[in-house]
Amino acid sequence: MKTSQYRWVILGVATFTQAAAAFFVQGIGAMSVHLRRDLELNTTQLGLLLSAAQLLPLAGLLVAGRLLDRHDERWIVGIGALVVAVALAAGSAAPGYVSLLVVLLIVGAGYSTIQPGGSKSVASWFDASQRGLAMGIRQAGLPLGGVLAASALPSLATAFGWRSTLVAGALVALSGAVAFMAFYRRPPDQRPMPTTSRVRLELLREPYMKKIILSGTSMVSVHSGVGVLTVLYLHEVTSMDSASAALVYVAVQCAGALGRICLAAWSDRHRSGRYAGVLTCLAAVIIGMTLLTTPIGRSPVAACLLFIWLGFFGIGWYGPWVAYVAESAPPDHTGFALGLAMAVNQVAVILAPPVLGLLTDLTGGFAPAWALLAALTAVTLTTTARL
């Protein structure tokens, strides 16, 4: 098969593996009503479930980034997906909440290799003219995994209990691991190159890294907030039943997948560069979050439309952002740059769900959480637009 054709196979398998590995964790938000009821959780504890899966990647993403610059993505990503599958399979026997937290910690360790590994694999096969589109399609794997999870896991939990959802997650993650190890190959003209500590330290001083870190942490907080609070908000504030709220969450994830593709493809052609797409997403999120704090947000129809808007921009931002990261880094240090940027994002990914959940529990409403996210996003927009 010609190299120019095989890159689309690489893109397809990288996208599938991303969706498969993220399947269970992305479904936690859709199962929020079931988990709160069956495990007797408050919103803070529910947020901690999402944080648990993101804790070990704080260090794991940096380690994965270094490995990816030295070794073949095929085995690093494949083994990571296998760890996710084994952990979820073992977790199906978890007796309760604490055990589930431990399982999600291990899942996060395995997932550490998949985000930077899949991004690097796609970036290395596509040139600048199509890299944004390709990265957007690949990054759509995360919300696509959420779409499938939100469609299947709540029904599975209702019929067979929450433990059955871990079995399903394990089987899906295993299929992703097998697919990546079977089909992935490095580009014919690329070989791993050793990295140096000096270059890694210098990356932290680059001006573009400030924009990457500020925008990344702000927008992953928004993504986390949408993930953990959407179904609960629709159920408790707009009086929507849990099944309908889960369907809206599916639509939000679909909008996010579409956003990652469309916004990244737009960044291929935007005169102001890829970061202009990120700035557009920051502005759109401020509008959506602000409207949720008003009486408009209490209308079921308006709330659904606002969450779909936030899905498109608040999840879709990652497409142009990750392409910007890949292109800003030195060519032989792409893996480390991606791992570094994603590791910094993990701080926000870990803190945002429990903080937003605690804020919701303490205030008895969702408006303070939306207002906090809008304020953080506004500060980021103002700061990074000047850099």
N, C-alpha and C positions, 0 to 999 in steps of 0.2 A: 504493500500500500504506500502511496506517495506521502512524503512528509507533510505537504500542504493539506492533504486530506486527513491524515491521522491526527492532526491537532484538534479536529472536531471530536474525534473519539476521546482524546485526552480531556477536552472540556466537558463532554458528557459524563465520563466516569468520575471526574473530580466533583462535578455538581451533585451526582447521585450519592457519592460517599459523604459529602457534606450534609446532605439532607438526611441520610440514613443515620449518621452519627449523632446528629442534633435532634432526632425524632422524639425521643422520650422527654428530654429536658424542655424542648419547645412546647410540649404538650402539658406541662405542669400548670400553666396559666389557664388553659381550657378546662382542666380538672379541678380548679380551685374550689368550686362548690362541693364537689365530692370529697376532696381531701380534707377540707375544713370540717365536714360532717363526720366522716369515718374516723379521722384521727383526732377530732376535737381540737382543732388548731385555731389560733387567732391570726389576724392578718400579718403580724410581725413574724410568727413562726412559718407561715406560708412563704413569706419573702426570704426567710433563711434557707428554705429548700432550694430556691434558685441560686442563692449565694454560695451554697455548699458546692455546687457543681462548678463554680468559677473560682474557688479559692486556690487550689494547687496550680492552675495555669499561671498564677502570678510569677512563679519561678519556672514552671514547665514551658511556657512560651519562649522564654529566653534560651533555655536549654535546647528546645526544638529548633529555634532559629539558628543556633550554632551548628547543630547536627545537619540541618538542611543545606548549609553552605559547604559541608564536608562530605556528605553521603547522599545516596540515592533516595529521592522522595518516596519511591515505590514501597520500600520497606518501613520507613519511618512513619508514614501516614497509615499504611496497612496495619502495622502492629498497634498503633494508637487506637484504631477502630476496633481491633480485636480486644483490647483492654476494656473499651466501653461495653462491648457485647458480653464479655465474661462477668464484669461487675454487675450489669443489670440482671443477668441470669441468676447470679448468686443472690442478688437483692430481692428476688421474687419470694425468698423465704424470710425476708426481714420481718421481725415481730412487731415493729412499731416505728414511731417517728424518729427516734435517735438512730436506729439501725438504717433507716432510709437516708438520713443525713450522711452517714459514713459511706454508704453505697455511692451517693452522688459526689462525694469527695474523690473517690477512685475514678468515677466516670470523667470528672474534670481533668484528672491526670492524663487519661488516655486521649481526651479530646484536644489536649494542648498541641499535639502534632498536626491536627487536621486543618485548623484554620490557616496557619502560615504555610504549611506544606502544600495544601491545595492551591492557595493563592500563588505561591512561587512556581508551582508546576504550570499553571495557566500563563503566568507572566512570561515564562521562559519560552513558551511555544508560539506566542502571538506578538507581532510587532506593534509599534505605537499606533498605527492607523486603525487597528481593531482591538487593541488591548482593553480599552474601556468597556466595549461591548462584551468581550469575552469574560472579563473580571466581573462585570455586572451579572451575567448569566450564571457564572459559578457561585457568586455570593448570594444569588437568589435561592441557592440550595437551603440556606438556613430558614427563611420564611416558608419555603415549600415544604420542608420537614415539619414546620409548625402547622401548615395547612392540613397535611395528612394526619398529623397527630391530633389536631383539634377536631377533625372529622371522625376519627376512629376511637381515640382513647376514652372520651367520656362515656360513649355507649358501651365500650368494653368494661369500664369500671362499674357501670350500672348493672351489667349482666353477670359479671364474674368476680367483681371486687377489684380494688386498686392494685393488688399484687399481680394480677393478670396483665396489667399494662406494662410492667417491667419485663415480663416474658416476651411480649410483643416488641418492646424496644430492643431487647437483646437480639432477637431474630433479624430485625431490620438492620441494626448496626453490623451484625455478622455479614449480611449480604453486601454491605458497603465495603467492608474490609476485603472480602474475597474479590469483588469487582476491581478494586484499585490495584491489588497485587497482581491480578491476572492481566490487566490491560495497560497499566501505566509503563511508559518508557521515557527516558530522558531524550531531549532533542539530540540528533546525531552529532551536532557540532559543539555540544556543551559537556563539560566535565566539572566535577566538584573542585573548588579552589579553597585553600586554607585561609582562614581569617587571622587577623592580628588584634591584640588587645588595644593597640594604639588607635586603629581605625574605629573600633567599637566605641571608644571613649570620645573620639572626635564627632561621631554621629550625634551624640547628645548635645553638642554645642551648635549644631546647624540650625539656622533660622527656620527652615521649613519644618523641622521637628517640633518647634513650639506650636505652630499651627496645627500639626497633626495631633499632638497630645491634647491641646485645649478642645479642639472640635471633637475628637474621638471620645474623650471622657464625658463631655456634655451630651453627645448624641446617644451613647450607649446607656446613659442614665434615662434618657427619654424612652429608648427601646425597652429597657427593663421595666419602667413604669407602665408603659402600655401593656407589656406582657403580663405583669402580675395583677394589675388593677382593672383592666377592661371588663372582664366578665363580671367581677364583683360590682363594679360601678353600674353596669347595665341592669344587673339583678336587683341591687339595693336602692338605687336612685331613680331609675326609670321604670321599676317594677316589671322588668322583663323576666320571663321564666328562664331557668338555667340552660335549657336546651337551645332556645332562641339566642341567648347571649353567646353561647358557644359557637353558633353559626355565624354570628356577627364577627366573632374572633377569627373564624376561618376567612371571612372576607377581608379582615384587617391584614392577615398574613398574606393573602393573595395580592392585596394592594402593595404590600411591602416587597414581594417578589417582583411584581411588575415595576415598581419604583427602582429597584436595584438595577434592572436591565435598562429601562428607559433613561434614567438619569446618568448612568455610566456611558451609554451610547451617545447621549447628548454631549457629554464631556469630551468625547473624541473629536467633536467638531466646534466646540465653543471657543471663540477667539480669546477669551480671558483665561483659558486653561481649565484644568480639572477642578481646581479648588472653587471656582465660581459656582459649580453645582452644589458643593457643600454649603456655601454661603446661602444659596437659595433654599436649601433644606432647613437651615437654622431659622431663617425668616418665617418659613411656612409653619414650623413647629411652634414658634412663639404665638402666631395667630391662632392655631388650633388649641393649644393649651389655655390660652387666655379666654377663649370662647367657652371652654368647658367649665370655667369658674363662674360663668354668668347664668341667668335663668334659661338661656337658650340650651345649655348643656343638659337640662333636666327633661327636655323633650325627647322621647324615644327615637323619633326619626332624625332629629338634629344631632343627637348624641351618636347615632350609628354613622351618620355622614362624617362627623368630626373624627371619629376613630378611624374610619377608612382613609380620610385625609392624613391623619397622623401615621397610619400604616405606610402610605405611599412615601411620605417625606421622612418620617421618624424612623423607619426601617430602611427605606430606599437609599438614604444617604451613604450607606456603606459601600455601594458600588463605585461611585466616583472617588470616595475617600481612599479605598484600598488601592485603586489604580494610581492615585496621587502618591501614596506611600511607596509603591513598587517602582515608580518612575523617578522619584526623588532620591532614592538610595543609590550608592555606588553599585555598578552592575554585578560585581562579585561579592556583594554583601546584602543582597536583596532579602535573603532568608532571615538574617539577623535583624535588619531594619523592620521587617514585618513582625517578627517576634517581639522586638522591643516596643513597637507602637501598640501591639495588641496586649502586651503584658501591662503597660500603663493603663490601658483601657480597663483591664481586669479590676483595678482598684475601684472604679466606678461601678462595674458590673456586680462586684461583691457587696458594696455598701448600699447601692441604690434600692434594691428590693426591700431589705429589712428597715431601712430608714424611712422609705415611703410608707411601708406597712405600719411602722410605729407611729408616724405622723398621722396616719389615717385613724389608728386606734385611739390615740390621745385626743384628737380633735373631734372624733365622731363624724367626720365627713371627708370628702375627697378633694375639696377645693384647695386646701393648703398644699397638698401634694402637687396638684397641677400648677399652682402659682409658683412653687419652688422650682419646678422644672422650667417654667417659662422664664423666670428670672435668671437662672443659670445659663440658659440658652441665649438670652439677650446679652449678657455679659460676654459670652464667647463670641457672638456675632460682632459686637462692637470692637473687641480686642483683636480678633484675627483679621478683620477687614483692613486693619491698619498695618499689619505685618507685611 
